[in-house]
Amino acid sequence: MRRFPLRTLLLMLAALIAFGRLWCVTHQEEAPGPRPERMAQTGDAPAGAPVPSSAPECLTLERALESALRTPQDTRVLDEARQQLDACRQPPVRACALGVALDARSPLSEGEATPLRGLLTSLCERCPPAANSCARAVGQALLSAAVGSNADVASAKWNLEHAGPGLGGACASLVQLGLAPAAQSDLTVRPPVLALTGELAPRCSQAGFLDDALLRAAAVNLVAPTPALVALAAVPIPPETSAMKPDRIEGTEPGFQAFDRDENTGVPVGKALKSERWAADGALRASYAPTLKQLVSMRIRATGPGTVRAIVRTPEGVGLKDPEKDFAFVNPTVCRFTGTGQWEQCPLQVPLRDVDAVSVFPERADTELKELEVRGAR
């Protein structure tokens, strides 16, 4: 029996937990609509208002869709289902639940013009987030990509495009299961997940559901390169940038000598002891208060190899949580240096935003950081 590496299992578990959290958030019980007799007392709905799910046109929609599923070759039954769906602007939850069956009965591989696929399109574009089968299918596609050999990109893109009111929830799945892991240095994100994330991100970005700082962090992460995200986040580099002196330096002493502009002094980062905060701080952490609005490049002079990570602040609940500093973040790897003793340049493919700090991670015990220059703007 094939065994998955521990890091892969941990990633799968994290993905399942994140998806479970999203399911709980989006599947709150809907408030019951007004009873029919109450509607009769208050009068008819205003002209142009959506037909509530308790209206006669909606109460029989589930039965009409079930009939269409049983006899998809009967044009009369299909026309009846179409008429009722067109008349019901807010389908009830039980009717929305039939979206899964419609997708299975008329898969995308058979084309978008089939009658049942047309019913699914209208259903998804009207069903609420908690009962939207297209939105839920996006999260399921990302989970499948995390454990399978490939991803059904076409189907995932179709579901995202037709998620309607569930688009926000679908994009939240993309953030939790694709974008945030792609922006972290300690996670190994499988290629199918990266590919699917790159394909879905433009739609969510266009709709305003992607945090720009998180998108850029995922785009520049050298651990999980995703050209599609680089293209999506690419903007001209701001013309006015300068070397940014850190406001606080933590870790290996004397840390200030890595920022004193004296190439003859240095910090023996390779001899640092791994503390409880190593995953976030590394051997040396240079923090900025307020955060950098832009980080465009860095250059480093060192003896011995290592990497530099950026600590990018993200919305609450996205990425990692720093309990001591009380904010969420991701930590993309933005520079790899070989440590030749000469200056090494690390330009970023796209500028980073909301950078709280940069952290240095040595790869050998004899690594010494002579000087680190971070260029950006506040």
C-alpha atoms as a printed R data frame, in Angstrom:
    type eleno elety resid chain resno       x      y       z
1   ATOM     1    CA   MET     A     1   0.000  0.000   0.000
2   ATOM     2    CA   ARG     A     2   1.330  3.426  -0.933
3   ATOM     3    CA   ARG     A     3   2.239  5.673   1.980
4   ATOM     4    CA   PHE     A     4   2.043  9.437   1.748
5   ATOM     5    CA   PRO     A     5   4.892 11.518   3.240
6   ATOM     6    CA   LEU     A     6   4.090 13.089   6.592
7   ATOM     7    CA   ARG     A     7   4.060 16.616   5.164
8   ATOM     8    CA   THR     A     8   1.554 15.564   2.489
9   ATOM     9    CA   LEU     A     9  -0.713 14.020   5.122
10  ATOM    10    CA   LEU     A    10  -0.508 17.173   7.225
11  ATOM    11    CA   LEU     A    11  -1.420 19.285   4.202
12  ATOM    12    CA   MET     A    12  -4.365 17.034   3.431
13  ATOM    13    CA   LEU     A    13  -5.534 17.296   7.045
14  ATOM    14    CA   ALA     A    14  -5.181 21.084   6.988
15  ATOM    15    CA   ALA     A    15  -7.197 21.233   3.784
16  ATOM    16    CA   LEU     A    16  -9.964 19.100   5.281
17  ATOM    17    CA   ILE     A    17 -10.084 21.264   8.407
18  ATOM    18    CA   ALA     A    18 -10.233 24.444   6.333
19  ATOM    19    CA   PHE     A    19 -12.986 23.028   4.139
20  ATOM    20    CA   GLY     A    20 -14.917 21.922   7.230
21  ATOM    21    CA   ARG     A    21 -14.652 25.419   8.657
22  ATOM    22    CA   LEU     A    22 -15.961 26.894   5.406
23  ATOM    23    CA   TRP     A    23 -18.806 24.393   5.321
24  ATOM    24    CA   CYS     A    24 -19.891 25.361   8.837
25  ATOM    25    CA   VAL     A    25 -19.756 29.061   8.001
26  ATOM    26    CA   THR     A    26 -21.675 28.812   4.742
27  ATOM    27    CA   HIS     A    27 -24.245 26.232   5.868
28  ATOM    28    CA   GLN     A    28 -26.022 28.228   8.525
29  ATOM    29    CA   GLU     A    29 -29.705 27.417   8.731
30  ATOM    30    CA   GLU     A    30 -31.659 29.822   6.597
31  ATOM    31    CA   ALA     A    31 -34.219 32.010   8.294
32  ATOM    32    CA   PRO     A    32 -37.715 30.703   7.481
33  ATOM    33    CA   GLY     A    33 -39.598 32.754   4.922
34  ATOM    34    CA   PRO     A    34 -43.002 34.271   5.677
35  ATOM    35    CA   ARG     A    35 -45.886 31.806   5.725
36  ATOM    36    CA   PRO     A    36 -48.220 31.899   2.700
37  ATOM    37    CA   GLU     A    37 -51.167 33.119   4.783
38  ATOM    38    CA   ARG     A    38 -49.040 35.949   6.156
39  ATOM    39    CA   MET     A    39 -48.153 36.976   2.596
40  ATOM    40    CA   ALA     A    40 -51.793 36.992   1.651
41  ATOM    41    CA   GLN     A    41 -52.481 39.460   4.482
42  ATOM    42    CA   THR     A    42 -49.621 41.804   3.555
43  ATOM    43    CA   GLY     A    43 -50.426 41.867  -0.152
44  ATOM    44    CA   ASP     A    44 -48.538 40.909  -3.272
45  ATOM    45    CA   ALA     A    45 -44.819 41.478  -3.682
46  ATOM    46    CA   PRO     A    46 -43.806 44.735  -5.408
47  ATOM    47    CA   ALA     A    47 -43.343 44.588  -9.159
48  ATOM    48    CA   GLY     A    48 -39.866 43.372 -10.077
49  ATOM    49    CA   ALA     A    49 -39.149 41.906  -6.624
50  ATOM    50    CA   PRO     A    50 -37.713 38.342  -6.475
51  ATOM    51    CA   VAL     A    51 -40.323 35.651  -5.998
52  ATOM    52    CA   PRO     A    52 -39.777 34.212  -2.475
53  ATOM    53    CA   SER     A    53 -39.093 30.486  -2.124
54  ATOM    54    CA   SER     A    54 -42.491 29.995  -0.455
55  ATOM    55    CA   ALA     A    55 -44.378 31.244  -3.524
56  ATOM    56    CA   PRO     A    56 -46.382 28.660  -5.514
57  ATOM    57    CA   GLU     A    57 -43.920 28.899  -8.393
58  ATOM    58    CA   CYS     A    58 -41.146 27.776  -6.038
59  ATOM    59    CA   LEU     A    59 -42.982 25.198  -3.949
60  ATOM    60    CA   THR     A    60 -43.357 22.851  -6.927
61  ATOM    61    CA   LEU     A    61 -39.902 23.491  -8.374
62  ATOM    62    CA   GLU     A    62 -38.301 20.533  -6.624
63  ATOM    63    CA   ARG     A    63 -40.871 18.151  -8.079
64  ATOM    64    CA   ALA     A    64 -40.431 19.636 -11.568
65  ATOM    65    CA   LEU     A    65 -36.649 19.216 -11.418
66  ATOM    66    CA   GLU     A    66 -36.951 15.647 -10.191
67  ATOM    67    CA   SER     A    67 -39.235 14.871 -13.133
68  ATOM    68    CA   ALA     A    68 -36.669 16.360 -15.510
69  ATOM    69    CA   LEU     A    69 -33.986 14.168 -13.979
70  ATOM    70    CA   ARG     A    70 -36.110 11.042 -14.414
71  ATOM    71    CA   THR     A    71 -37.106 11.750 -18.018
72  ATOM    72    CA   PRO     A    72 -34.514 14.103 -19.558
73  ATOM    73    CA   GLN     A    73 -35.693 13.102 -23.046
74  ATOM    74    CA   ASP     A    74 -39.251 14.391 -22.444
75  ATOM    75    CA   THR     A    75 -39.352 17.925 -23.859
76  ATOM    76    CA   ARG     A    76 -42.676 18.667 -22.170
77  ATOM    77    CA   VAL     A    77 -41.253 17.849 -18.746
78  ATOM    78    CA   LEU     A    78 -38.100 19.852 -19.464
79  ATOM    79    CA   ASP     A    79 -40.137 22.864 -20.596
80  ATOM    80    CA   GLU     A    80 -42.229 22.705 -17.425
81  ATOM    81    CA   ALA     A    81 -39.106 22.613 -15.250
82  ATOM    82    CA   ARG     A    82 -37.638 25.543 -17.180
83  ATOM    83    CA   GLN     A    83 -40.801 27.615 -16.811
84  ATOM    84    CA   GLN     A    84 -40.988 27.035 -13.068
85  ATOM    85    CA   LEU     A    85 -37.301 27.770 -12.586
86  ATOM    86    CA   ASP     A    86 -37.578 30.997 -14.597
87  ATOM    87    CA   ALA     A    87 -40.523 32.066 -12.427
88  ATOM    88    CA   CYS     A    88 -38.755 31.283  -9.131
89  ATOM    89    CA   ARG     A    89 -35.988 33.780  -8.456
90  ATOM    90    CA   GLN     A    90 -35.136 32.350  -5.005
91  ATOM    91    CA   PRO     A    91 -35.213 28.538  -5.226
92  ATOM    92    CA   PRO     A    92 -35.808 26.665  -1.964
93  ATOM    93    CA   VAL     A    93 -32.984 24.688  -0.402
94  ATOM    94    CA   ARG     A    94 -34.432 21.301  -1.380
95  ATOM    95    CA   ALA     A    95 -34.560 22.337  -5.031
96  ATOM    96    CA   CYS     A    96 -31.005 23.709  -4.851
97  ATOM    97    CA   ALA     A    97 -29.812 20.364  -3.486
98  ATOM    98    CA   LEU     A    98 -30.696 18.770  -6.825
99  ATOM    99    CA   GLY     A    99 -27.809 20.632  -8.442
100 ATOM   100    CA   VAL     A   100 -25.496 17.723  -7.658
101 ATOM   101    CA   ALA     A   101 -27.809 15.293  -9.457
102 ATOM   102    CA   LEU     A   102 -28.143 17.613 -12.449
103 ATOM   103    CA   ASP     A   103 -24.366 17.823 -12.741
104 ATOM   104    CA   ALA     A   104 -23.996 14.044 -12.540
105 ATOM   105    CA   ARG     A   105 -26.802 13.427 -15.054
106 ATOM   106    CA   SER     A   106 -25.439 15.978 -17.519
107 ATOM   107    CA   PRO     A   107 -21.653 16.283 -17.038
108 ATOM   108    CA   LEU     A   108 -19.785 19.183 -18.567
109 ATOM   109    CA   SER     A   109 -17.942 16.776 -20.859
110 ATOM   110    CA   GLU     A   110 -21.196 16.354 -22.793
111 ATOM   111    CA   GLY     A   111 -21.361 20.080 -23.492
112 ATOM   112    CA   GLU     A   112 -23.025 23.145 -21.995
113 ATOM   113    CA   ALA     A   113 -26.010 23.145 -24.345
114 ATOM   114    CA   THR     A   114 -27.828 20.134 -22.854
115 ATOM   115    CA   PRO     A   115 -31.195 20.944 -21.232
116 ATOM   116    CA   LEU     A   116 -30.210 19.585 -17.808
117 ATOM   117    CA   ARG     A   117 -26.948 21.585 -17.834
118 ATOM   118    CA   GLY     A   118 -29.032 24.646 -18.664
119 ATOM   119    CA   LEU     A   119 -31.232 23.986 -15.634
120 ATOM   120    CA   LEU     A   120 -28.132 23.618 -13.459
121 ATOM   121    CA   THR     A   121 -26.794 26.933 -14.741
122 ATOM   122    CA   SER     A   122 -29.947 28.811 -13.758
123 ATOM   123    CA   LEU     A   123 -30.207 26.971 -10.450
124 ATOM   124    CA   CYS     A   124 -26.659 27.817  -9.367
125 ATOM   125    CA   GLU     A   125 -26.995 31.419 -10.456
126 ATOM   126    CA   ARG     A   126 -29.989 31.827  -8.114
127 ATOM   127    CA   CYS     A   127 -29.412 29.506  -5.160
128 ATOM   128    CA   PRO     A   128 -28.178 31.050  -1.876
129 ATOM   129    CA   PRO     A   129 -24.558 30.476  -0.773
130 ATOM   130    CA   ALA     A   130 -25.451 27.850   1.835
131 ATOM   131    CA   ALA     A   131 -27.183 25.632  -0.736
132 ATOM   132    CA   ASN     A   132 -25.230 26.475  -3.881
133 ATOM   133    CA   SER     A   133 -23.932 23.247  -5.426
134 ATOM   134    CA   CYS     A   134 -21.636 25.060  -7.869
135 ATOM   135    CA   ALA     A   135 -19.911 26.973  -5.078
136 ATOM   136    CA   ARG     A   136 -19.499 23.793  -3.056
137 ATOM   137    CA   ALA     A   137 -18.056 21.982  -6.078
138 ATOM   138    CA   VAL     A   138 -15.165 24.476  -6.237
139 ATOM   139    CA   GLY     A   139 -14.000 23.526  -2.743
140 ATOM   140    CA   GLN     A   140 -14.424 19.846  -3.541
141 ATOM   141    CA   ALA     A   141 -12.309 20.258  -6.679
142 ATOM   142    CA   LEU     A   142  -9.498 21.805  -4.643
143 ATOM   143    CA   LEU     A   143  -9.668 18.966  -2.115
144 ATOM   144    CA   SER     A   144  -9.569 16.408  -4.917
145 ATOM   145    CA   ALA     A   145  -6.541 18.153  -6.407
146 ATOM   146    CA   ALA     A   146  -4.786 17.921  -3.031
147 ATOM   147    CA   VAL     A   147  -4.929 14.116  -3.068
148 ATOM   148    CA   GLY     A   148  -5.383 13.163  -6.738
149 ATOM   149    CA   SER     A   149  -3.040 13.032  -9.687
150 ATOM   150    CA   ASN     A   150  -4.738 15.852 -11.578
151 ATOM   151    CA   ALA     A   151  -7.547 18.378 -11.357
152 ATOM   152    CA   ASP     A   152 -10.653 18.839 -13.496
153 ATOM   153    CA   VAL     A   153  -9.876 22.461 -14.310
154 ATOM   154    CA   ALA     A   154 -12.669 22.930 -16.840
155 ATOM   155    CA   SER     A   155 -15.360 21.757 -14.439
156 ATOM   156    CA   ALA     A   156 -13.993 23.839 -11.545
157 ATOM   157    CA   LYS     A   157 -13.881 26.972 -13.713
158 ATOM   158    CA   TRP     A   158 -17.427 26.357 -14.928
159 ATOM   159    CA   ASN     A   159 -18.735 25.970 -11.392
160 ATOM   160    CA   LEU     A   160 -16.929 29.104 -10.247
161 ATOM   161    CA   GLU     A   161 -18.272 31.110 -13.168
162 ATOM   162    CA   HIS     A   162 -21.865 30.053 -12.417
163 ATOM   163    CA   ALA     A   163 -21.730 30.142  -8.608
164 ATOM   164    CA   GLY     A   164 -23.971 33.224  -8.521
165 ATOM   165    CA   PRO     A   165 -24.658 34.265  -4.912
166 ATOM   166    CA   GLY     A   166 -22.219 31.559  -3.801
167 ATOM   167    CA   LEU     A   167 -19.241 33.152  -5.560
168 ATOM   168    CA   GLY     A   168 -17.917 34.636  -2.318
169 ATOM   169    CA   GLY     A   169 -17.978 31.267  -0.592
170 ATOM   170    CA   ALA     A   170 -16.337 29.580  -3.578
171 ATOM   171    CA   CYS     A   171 -13.549 32.159  -3.547
172 ATOM   172    CA   ALA     A   172 -13.157 31.693   0.207
173 ATOM   173    CA   SER     A   173 -12.510 28.008  -0.517
174 ATOM   174    CA   LEU     A   174  -9.897 29.032  -3.066
175 ATOM   175    CA   VAL     A   175  -8.200 31.272  -0.501
176 ATOM   176    CA   GLN     A   176  -8.141 28.690   2.280
177 ATOM   177    CA   LEU     A   177  -7.287 25.614   0.212
178 ATOM   178    CA   GLY     A   178  -5.189 27.092  -2.582
179 ATOM   179    CA   LEU     A   179  -3.940 30.646  -2.284
180 ATOM   180    CA   ALA     A   180  -2.936 30.747   1.406
181 ATOM   181    CA   PRO     A   181  -1.033 27.415   1.272
182 ATOM   182    CA   ALA     A   182   0.727 28.598  -1.903
183 ATOM   183    CA   ALA     A   183   2.009 31.637   0.015
184 ATOM   184    CA   GLN     A   184   3.589 29.626   2.848
185 ATOM   185    CA   SER     A   185   7.159 28.369   2.952
186 ATOM   186    CA   ASP     A   186   6.541 25.421   5.275
187 ATOM   187    CA   LEU     A   187   3.903 23.727   3.107
188 ATOM   188    CA   THR     A   188   4.429 21.549   0.072
189 ATOM   189    CA   VAL     A   189   1.508 22.319  -2.220
190 ATOM   190    CA   ARG     A   190   0.923 19.702  -4.896
191 ATOM   191    CA   PRO     A   191   1.177 20.814  -8.545
192 ATOM   192    CA   PRO     A   192  -2.526 20.071  -9.320
193 ATOM   193    CA   VAL     A   193  -3.559 22.459  -6.521
194 ATOM   194    CA   LEU     A   194  -1.205 25.165  -7.787
195 ATOM   195    CA   ALA     A   195  -2.464 24.730 -11.338
196 ATOM   196    CA   LEU     A   196  -6.098 24.917 -10.264
197 ATOM   197    CA   THR     A   197  -5.421 27.940  -8.055
198 ATOM   198    CA   GLY     A   198  -3.819 29.763 -10.956
199 ATOM   199    CA   GLU     A   199  -6.821 29.042 -13.179
200 ATOM   200    CA   LEU     A   200  -9.477 30.090 -10.642
201 ATOM   201    CA   ALA     A   201  -7.792 33.134  -9.108
202 ATOM   202    CA   PRO     A   202  -8.523 35.605 -11.955
203 ATOM   203    CA   ARG     A   203 -12.308 35.251 -11.559
204 ATOM   204    CA   CYS     A   204 -12.159 35.737  -7.794
205 ATOM   205    CA   SER     A   205  -9.779 38.666  -8.167
206 ATOM   206    CA   GLN     A   206 -12.034 40.312 -10.734
207 ATOM   207    CA   ALA     A   207 -14.961 39.986  -8.319
208 ATOM   208    CA   GLY     A   208 -12.946 41.555  -5.480
209 ATOM   209    CA   PHE     A   209 -12.743 38.444  -3.293
210 ATOM   210    CA   LEU     A   210  -8.933 38.110  -3.156
211 ATOM   211    CA   ASP     A   211  -6.774 40.035  -0.708
212 ATOM   212    CA   ASP     A   212  -4.116 41.781  -2.796
213 ATOM   213    CA   ALA     A   213  -1.317 41.267  -0.251
214 ATOM   214    CA   LEU     A   214  -2.061 37.531  -0.087
215 ATOM   215    CA   LEU     A   215  -2.191 37.222  -3.873
216 ATOM   216    CA   ARG     A   216   1.219 38.865  -4.203
217 ATOM   217    CA   ALA     A   217   2.696 36.717  -1.460
218 ATOM   218    CA   ALA     A   218   1.592 33.576  -3.287
219 ATOM   219    CA   ALA     A   219   2.920 34.950  -6.581
220 ATOM   220    CA   VAL     A   220   6.475 35.584  -5.309
221 ATOM   221    CA   ASN     A   221   6.859 32.461  -3.155
222 ATOM   222    CA   LEU     A   222   9.903 30.612  -4.485
223 ATOM   223    CA   VAL     A   223   8.779 27.406  -2.743
224 ATOM   224    CA   ALA     A   224   5.620 27.152  -4.871
225 ATOM   225    CA   PRO     A   225   6.134 29.133  -8.107
226 ATOM   226    CA   THR     A   226   2.896 29.821  -9.956
227 ATOM   227    CA   PRO     A   227   3.383 31.857 -13.157
228 ATOM   228    CA   ALA     A   228  -0.364 32.448 -13.500
229 ATOM   229    CA   LEU     A   229  -0.423 34.279 -10.166
230 ATOM   230    CA   VAL     A   230   2.587 36.376 -11.158
231 ATOM   231    CA   ALA     A   231   0.757 37.470 -14.307
232 ATOM   232    CA   LEU     A   232  -2.370 38.275 -12.303
233 ATOM   233    CA   ALA     A   233  -0.533 40.352  -9.670
234 ATOM   234    CA   ALA     A   234   1.937 42.053 -12.010
235 ATOM   235    CA   VAL     A   235   2.036 45.854 -11.811
236 ATOM   236    CA   PRO     A   236   4.800 48.349 -12.556
237 ATOM   237    CA   ILE     A   237   7.359 48.701  -9.763
238 ATOM   238    CA   PRO     A   238   6.846 51.966  -7.832
239 ATOM   239    CA   PRO     A   239   9.442 54.516  -8.942
240 ATOM   240    CA   GLU     A   240  10.219 55.870  -5.473
241 ATOM   241    CA   THR     A   241  11.753 53.190  -3.295
242 ATOM   242    CA   SER     A   242  14.684 53.189  -0.910
243 ATOM   243    CA   ALA     A   243  16.493 51.000   1.593
244 ATOM   244    CA   MET     A   244  14.166 50.348   4.520
245 ATOM   245    CA   LYS     A   245  15.810 50.324   7.942
246 ATOM   246    CA   PRO     A   246  14.018 47.916  10.314
247 ATOM   247    CA   ASP     A   247  12.352 49.316  13.416
248 ATOM   248    CA   ARG     A   248  13.081 46.220  15.488
249 ATOM   249    CA   ILE     A   249  15.584 43.377  15.182
250 ATOM   250    CA   GLU     A   250  15.145 40.066  17.022
251 ATOM   251    CA   GLY     A   251  17.139 36.856  17.111
252 ATOM   252    CA   THR     A   252  20.849 36.174  16.851
253 ATOM   253    CA   GLU     A   253  23.070 38.844  18.374
254 ATOM   254    CA   PRO     A   254  24.408 41.268  17.365
255 ATOM   255    CA   GLY     A   255  21.561 41.507  14.857
256 ATOM   256    CA   PHE     A   256  21.984 45.203  14.179
257 ATOM   257    CA   GLN     A   257  25.281 44.477  12.398
258 ATOM   258    CA   ALA     A   258  23.333 43.013   9.476
259 ATOM   259    CA   PHE     A   259  21.830 46.462   8.850
260 ATOM   260    CA   ASP     A   260  24.648 48.851   9.791
261 ATOM   261    CA   ARG     A   261  25.885 49.258   6.183
262 ATOM   262    CA   ASP     A   262  29.287 47.982   7.237
263 ATOM   263    CA   GLU     A   263  30.272 45.001   5.114
264 ATOM   264    CA   ASN     A   264  33.056 44.086   7.511
265 ATOM   265    CA   THR     A   265  30.667 43.260  10.364
266 ATOM   266    CA   GLY     A   266  28.216 40.388  10.458
267 ATOM   267    CA   VAL     A   267  25.904 38.086  12.408
268 ATOM   268    CA   PRO     A   268  26.619 34.336  12.844
269 ATOM   269    CA   VAL     A   269  23.053 33.279  12.015
270 ATOM   270    CA   GLY     A   270  24.105 29.668  11.413
271 ATOM   271    CA   LYS     A   271  24.819 29.234  15.123
272 ATOM   272    CA   ALA     A   272  21.372 30.357  16.239
273 ATOM   273    CA   LEU     A   273  19.418 28.001  18.478
274 ATOM   274    CA   LYS     A   274  15.990 27.005  17.182
275 ATOM   275    CA   SER     A   275  13.478 28.600  19.531
276 ATOM   276    CA   GLU     A   276   9.722 28.015  19.688
277 ATOM   277    CA   ARG     A   277   9.284 30.900  17.257
278 ATOM   278    CA   TRP     A   278  11.787 29.586  14.713
279 ATOM   279    CA   ALA     A   279   9.133 28.857  12.078
280 ATOM   280    CA   ALA     A   280   8.085 32.521  12.111
281 ATOM   281    CA   ASP     A   281  11.290 34.351  13.080
282 ATOM   282    CA   GLY     A   282  14.130 32.165  11.842
283 ATOM   283    CA   ALA     A   283  17.588 33.047  13.082
284 ATOM   284    CA   LEU     A   284  17.006 36.775  12.594
285 ATOM   285    CA   ARG     A   285  13.836 38.829  12.202
286 ATOM   286    CA   ALA     A   286  13.745 42.452  11.077
287 ATOM   287    CA   SER     A   287  10.354 44.053  11.749
288 ATOM   288    CA   TYR     A   288   8.771 47.216  10.365
289 ATOM   289    CA   ALA     A   289   6.231 49.417  12.137
290 ATOM   290    CA   PRO     A   290   4.131 50.458  10.381
291 ATOM   291    CA   THR     A   291   4.252 47.655   7.837
292 ATOM   292    CA   LEU     A   292   5.877 48.246   4.465
293 ATOM   293    CA   LYS     A   293   3.373 49.259   1.828
294 ATOM   294    CA   GLN     A   294   5.780 47.991  -0.808
295 ATOM   295    CA   LEU     A   295   8.699 45.587  -0.843
296 ATOM   296    CA   VAL     A   296  10.259 45.404  -4.296
297 ATOM   297    CA   SER     A   297  13.685 43.816  -3.891
298 ATOM   298    CA   MET     A   298  16.552 42.993  -1.571
299 ATOM   299    CA   ARG     A   299  20.218 42.327  -1.770
300 ATOM   300    CA   ILE     A   300  22.272 40.281   0.609
301 ATOM   301    CA   ARG     A   301  25.922 39.704   1.422
302 ATOM   302    CA   ALA     A   302  26.705 36.540   3.348
303 ATOM   303    CA   THR     A   303  29.073 33.620   3.702
304 ATOM   304    CA   GLY     A   304  27.164 30.362   3.597
305 ATOM   305    CA   PRO     A   305  23.725 29.669   2.059
306 ATOM   306    CA   GLY     A   306  20.243 30.406   3.333
307 ATOM   307    CA   THR     A   307  16.861 31.905   2.519
308 ATOM   308    CA   VAL     A   308  14.877 35.011   3.394
309 ATOM   309    CA   ARG     A   309  11.151 34.948   4.034
310 ATOM   310    CA   ALA     A   310   8.728 37.874   4.096
311 ATOM   311    CA   ILE     A   311   6.101 38.036   6.830
312 ATOM   312    CA   VAL     A   312   2.996 39.357   5.051
313 ATOM   313    CA   ARG     A   313  -0.086 40.271   7.044
314 ATOM   314    CA   THR     A   314  -3.354 38.704   5.879
315 ATOM   315    CA   PRO     A   315  -7.037 38.970   6.844
316 ATOM   316    CA   GLU     A   316  -8.064 37.295  10.085
317 ATOM   317    CA   GLY     A   317  -8.338 33.527   9.730
318 ATOM   318    CA   VAL     A   318  -6.264 33.323   6.548
319 ATOM   319    CA   GLY     A   319  -2.868 31.631   6.656
320 ATOM   320    CA   LEU     A   320  -0.960 31.301   9.914
321 ATOM   321    CA   LYS     A   321  -1.703 32.868  13.296
322 ATOM   322    CA   ASP     A   322   0.901 34.598  15.441
323 ATOM   323    CA   PRO     A   323  -0.553 34.332  18.960
324 ATOM   324    CA   GLU     A   324   2.023 36.649  20.511
325 ATOM   325    CA   LYS     A   325   1.783 39.428  17.944
326 ATOM   326    CA   ASP     A   326  -1.953 38.816  17.380
327 ATOM   327    CA   PHE     A   327  -2.228 38.865  13.602
328 ATOM   328    CA   ALA     A   328  -2.573 36.426  10.706
329 ATOM   329    CA   PHE     A   329   0.189 36.090   8.145
330 ATOM   330    CA   VAL     A   330   1.841 34.073   5.396
331 ATOM   331    CA   ASN     A   331   5.595 33.653   4.967
332 ATOM   332    CA   PRO     A   332   6.663 33.286   1.326
333 ATOM   333    CA   THR     A   333  10.327 32.633   0.541
334 ATOM   334    CA   VAL     A   334  11.483 35.706  -1.399
335 ATOM   335    CA   CYS     A   335  15.242 35.154  -1.648
336 ATOM   336    CA   ARG     A   336  17.731 32.280  -1.849
337 ATOM   337    CA   PHE     A   337  21.374 33.215  -1.346
338 ATOM   338    CA   THR     A   338  24.428 31.035  -1.882
339 ATOM   339    CA   GLY     A   339  26.686 33.008   0.431
340 ATOM   340    CA   THR     A   340  29.711 33.710  -1.757
341 ATOM   341    CA   GLY     A   341  30.776 36.708   0.311
342 ATOM   342    CA   GLN     A   342  29.727 39.054  -2.507
343 ATOM   343    CA   TRP     A   343  26.498 40.998  -2.952
344 ATOM   344    CA   GLU     A   344  23.624 38.881  -4.295
345 ATOM   345    CA   GLN     A   345  20.530 40.486  -5.811
346 ATOM   346    CA   CYS     A   346  16.984 39.257  -5.092
347 ATOM   347    CA   PRO     A   347  14.456 41.183  -7.204
348 ATOM   348    CA   LEU     A   348  10.813 40.228  -6.640
349 ATOM   349    CA   GLN     A   349   8.669 39.373  -9.655
350 ATOM   350    CA   VAL     A   350   5.872 41.515  -8.206
351 ATOM   351    CA   PRO     A   351   6.005 43.997  -5.313
352 ATOM   352    CA   LEU     A   352   4.826 42.728  -1.943
353 ATOM   353    CA   ARG     A   353   2.424 44.662   0.261
354 ATOM   354    CA   ASP     A   354   1.666 44.749   3.995
355 ATOM   355    CA   VAL     A   355   5.086 43.343   4.907
356 ATOM   356    CA   ASP     A   356   5.480 43.159   8.678
357 ATOM   357    CA   ALA     A   357   9.008 41.698   8.715
358 ATOM   358    CA   VAL     A   358  11.657 39.670   6.920
359 ATOM   359    CA   SER     A   359  13.229 36.573   8.487
360 ATOM   360    CA   VAL     A   360  16.561 34.905   7.713
361 ATOM   361    CA   PHE     A   361  16.898 31.110   7.679
362 ATOM   362    CA   PRO     A   362  20.472 29.761   7.427
363 ATOM   363    CA   GLU     A   363  21.130 26.405   5.791
364 ATOM   364    CA   ARG     A   364  24.521 25.718   7.350
365 ATOM   365    CA   ALA     A   365  26.069 26.181  10.758
366 ATOM   366    CA   ASP     A   366  28.796 28.421   9.332
367 ATOM   367    CA   THR     A   367  26.406 30.831   7.583
368 ATOM   368    CA   GLU     A   368  27.165 34.432   8.516
369 ATOM   369    CA   LEU     A   369  25.008 37.345   7.429
370 ATOM   370    CA   LYS     A   370  27.185 40.345   6.585
371 ATOM   371    CA   GLU     A   371  24.548 42.760   5.326
372 ATOM   372    CA   LEU     A   372  20.884 42.708   4.277
373 ATOM   373    CA   GLU     A   373  19.294 45.557   2.393
374 ATOM   374    CA   VAL     A   374  15.526 45.618   1.875
375 ATOM   375    CA   ARG     A   375  14.169 48.086  -0.661
376 ATOM   376    CA   GLY     A   376  10.601 49.319  -0.588
377 ATOM   377    CA   ALA     A   377   8.331 52.107   0.574
378 ATOM   378    CA   ARG     A   378   6.239 52.862   3.641
